[in-house]
Each structure stands twice: as structure tokens, then as C-alpha cells.
Amino acid sequence: MAEKNEELKNLNFEEALAKLENIVRELESGRTKLDDAVASYEQAVALKKLCQEKLAAATLKVEKIEIAKDGTISTSPLDSVEA
């Protein structure tokens, strides 16, 4: 399982999201055996967490551009968004 977690950490956001979407479709189809469904669910939870972490990290990097009345330009951290 540790190997799977290490493999997941190397995914970028888009790859992780695509894998998560595939797992959800697979689980929703109802054609998955119970043991496989449980394993898929566990992987989906790990992928969801990874996506949330990558989104949080990206949010911290985004800044808001502000223009003062005198025309000077500055940046400040973007207000946090409630998820």
C-alpha cells in the first residue's frame, strides 16, 4: 500500500482528478466486486485528499492585484475561499 501512496504523490492535479473520476464511474456502475470496490474506495479517498492538498497549495500561491487611488500597483494574498 505504501508503494501505491508514493505513486499517487507523483501525480499532478489533473491526473489525480481523472483517476478519481474513473473510480467514481466504476463504483457507480455497480459491477465491481466488493473487495475491489473497497480497494477502489480507499484509493479514491487518497486521491481526493491529494487533490485537496494540491488545490490548497495553489490557492496559497495566488495573489490579488490591487491598484491604489494614486495608480500604484501592489499584490496581497488572495482572500481564502470557504470550500
N, C-alpha and C positions, 0 to 999 in steps of 0.2 A: 504493500500500500504506500510506503514511503517513496518508492520509485514513481508511482502514479502522481503523488503530490508534487514531486520535483518536476515531473513532466508538465504538470499544469502550470507551475510557476513560470515556465518558459514561454507560455502562450501570451500573445498580445491581446488587447481587449476584444478586438473583432473576432479573433479565433476562438477565444473563450466563450463569447456570446453565441457564436454559430454552433459550437459544441453543445452549449446549454439548450439552445432552441431545438437541436436534433434530439436530445434526450427527452425533452418535454413532449415532442411529437411522438416519439417512440412509446413513452409511458401512456400518453393519451390514447394511443391506438388500442391498448388493452391486449395486445398479442404477446406481451413479454412474460416469460415465466417469472414466478415470484422471486426466486433467488436473484435472477438477472435484474428484475425491477428494483430490488433493494439496493443492489450494487450501483445501478444507474442513478437511483435517488441520491445515494451518498456522493457520487461524482457530481451530480447536479448541484448539491449543496456547496461543495468545494468550488465549483465554477462560479456560482452566484457570489460567494464570498470574494473570490478573486476579482470578479467584475466590479463589485462594490469598492474594493480597495483601490483598483485602478482608477475608477471614477473619482474617488475622494482625492487621490494624489493629483489627478488632472485639475480638479477644482482648486486645489491649493496653488497651482501654478498660474491660474488665470487671474489677470488683474483688470481692474476697471480704469479706463482712461477718463480723466477729468480735465475740463477746461475751465480755468478760473475766469472771473469777470474781466481781468486785465489781459486775458488771452494766453496766459501761461498754461502749459500742458504738464500734467503730472499723472502718476498712476498710484492706485491704492488697491489693497486686496479687495477682491470681489466679495460682496456680502454672501454669507453662507446661505445655501438653499436647503430648506427642510425637505427631506425625502419622504 
